[in-house]
Amino acid sequence: MSQTRVLTGITTTGTPHLGNYVGAIKPAIEASQDPSVQSFYFLADFHALIKCQDPKRVQQSRLEIAATWLALGLDTDNAIFYRQSDIPEIPELTWLLSCVCAKGLMNRAHAYKAAVAENEEAGNQDPDKGITMGLFGYPVLMAADILMFNAHKVPVGRDQIQHIEMARDIAGRFNHLYKGEYFTLPTAVVDEKSQVLGGLDGRKMSKSYNNTIPLFVGEKKLQKLVRKIKTNSLEPGEPKDPDSCTLFQIYAAFASDEETAAMRRQYAEGIGWGDAKNQVFEYLNAHLEAPRERYNALMEDPGHIEAVLQRGAERAREETAVTMDTLRATVGLGRFS
Ligand code: TRP
């Protein structure tokens, strides 16, 4: 019964794109099928409020991300799939952790430091200009997400490793102060194999670069976007280098080894860009068609998504309610009788 606990959160501020799928969603869904693992996946919608104060966008993104994971086959009987904001124990734990977390530790957080550096570069008098307590305390909320469930492993992108280290730090401090093994120390898992996909302009596919291909755009739009992927000016007949080519990389992220090898040969034989783009579009479209249909059906039925998430929250709270009772008593906020 000692399953490894794997937990990760998805900040709900954008529309899922091919890069998210290849880098995070696909490996997570696969991992959730491993019976030796108990996985926890959640919509980090409290975190979304730090970056985005547009309620419509936050609400839409939560729905889209939930629909995406379900459409791609997340097994919600296995994985516990929930919204962070449905678990009141998370903000409660955030407070307990804030009270043991050194402010100096937060001063060293990359995201905060970057915001300060920007202010300094811009010559602002106040280095904290425009920086909210949400941004400053972001790592504590994230620590609460992780420690609440005693997660062992936390799959994240490189930019998040520091936050996991901070969660360990905070957990250690709490355990030490209150003299007990209240929290498991989590480990960041950065999948070296998991790919960082290039976007339309060849830079990393990211919503901040505005160069993404959304996973479930309609067929026509998908074709248009694939045609927009930047290629070089080599003519048909001239051999092309697949390894420096975003178009090839996107294809390879979806195709089998044999299919990828075949495309590699076509590059060597000088396939024209128009032809290559058509093939990549056809391939992606064929593979995304079925989940796209499921996605569209789910988006039409938010009540179903709501029910799935409510059930996830119930399962999560079976645990968080008990844990929080213990923690309250631990810090001196227990019941009188
Ligand atoms: N901060 C993470 C990101 O932006 C999302 C996140 C929130 C998370 N809470 C988490 C990831 C807990 C792992 C564990 O990617």
Residues whose N, C-alpha, C, O or C-beta is under 5 A from the ligand:
A	BS01	LIG	L7 T8 G9 I10 T11 A44 H47 M142 D145 V154 P155
